[in-house]
Amino acid sequence: SAMVHAGDETVLADTDFARVGLSVCYDVRFAYLYRSLAKRGANVFLIPSAFTVSTGQQHWETLVRARAIETGGFVIAAAQCGEHGNGRKTYGHSLIVSPWGKILAEGGDVPGIHLADIDLNEVQSFRSAIPSLGHDRDIT
């Protein structure tokens, strides 16, 4: 926290493949961020991560799957794994998750490349079946 400062805007990237919502590791804990990106058209969300082993074991899969389900989008969550030079250990378990919360690829705790077929029609199908993005209300 002493060397990193929070941003003040959400970021989308229009690619040839999809409209991508960009975030980082800690952001996965803020559901409203992903819903905001989804409402602005994101259908794929990228979450590069360096979760510690202890929090990764407890929260990683649940949070990533939740972000996919509540946005109706695909989540691609690349995650560092192993022990780093300073003795810090990261959890790994990179994930690719469908809008329905199905894990399409999971990386375990060793480095590697993990692939999955993504059909963006599934985003529209999910969002039509469960239109929760249009049902949000501000509650104070």
Summary of the structure (lengths in Angstrom):
residues: 140
radius of gyration: 15.2
end to end distance: 28.9
largest distance: 47.2
contacts: 385
relative contact order: 0.15
helix: 33%
strand: 22%
